[in-house]
Amino acid sequence: MQKQGEDQLAHSSDSPLYDRYAATILAYARSLTSSWQDAEDLTLGVFLTALEHDNLTWLSPKQQLVWLRRVVHNKLVDSYRRPSHPPTISLEQVVESACRDETLTPEEFVLRREELESLREAIGTLSLEQRQVLQLRFGEGLRFADIAVLLKKREAAVRKLCSRSLAALRATYHQQQKG
């Protein structure tokens, strides 16, 4: 499919758009993805989307680049929304699977269940944004750069939010364990 899409782009009236911005869009896509192949696929999708729209020549060159970068962003967000990532497991499912662990003694089973319940309560004290960042980072396994794109924040801000969320979770959990 990628080769067919490239052939389509090369023979279209919008090929100057491709010639002018392909390298820039590929570099931008590469900065947001984890592999060259993903960046190339994303770039191809962006220019195929440009083909679907009527001629973009009515936009200034700067507006064309902004439009193309926005399409990169939207396509990346769409890719995270698709169920291509492994399904997340709820804390309730973890508790249930821990309960089914036949190697645990009855005492270990009760202790594990209490620990998981404490963790669930501690997570419940976090803000929605804190829970989102932790879910995306540890549940989905996303990089900070990818999370920043999804949340429309700077990467440094996402790193700080994640760090503060973990610290708050740790403090709440330890406080529950003491009390």
C-alpha angles and dihedrals in degrees: 000000000000092000092048090050091050090051090050091052094048093055099043129101087242094062091109085062089052093044092049100045109021095096093045094048092045090052091048092048090047091055089056101043135062099232142034091238092056090047092050092048090048092049091049090050091051094054092044087054088050088054091053091057120073116260111312093203091104086072120081115249090256091050090048091055092047090049092050092048090050090053089051089053093047093048091049091051090048090052090057091049092056115091092245090114117081111270115265119244118226121229088245090060090050090052091049093049090048088052091054092053101118094194092069121096115228090258093051090047092055092045093050092048091051091049092050091047090051090050091050091051091048091051089050090061092060122094119256091253092052092049090048093053093047092047093050093044102041104015097044097025094229123162120245090249091056092047090050090056092049094048094038092236135123115270091239090054091051091049091051092046091051092048092048091046091053091047091050091047091049092048094048092046093049091046090054091049091053095045 
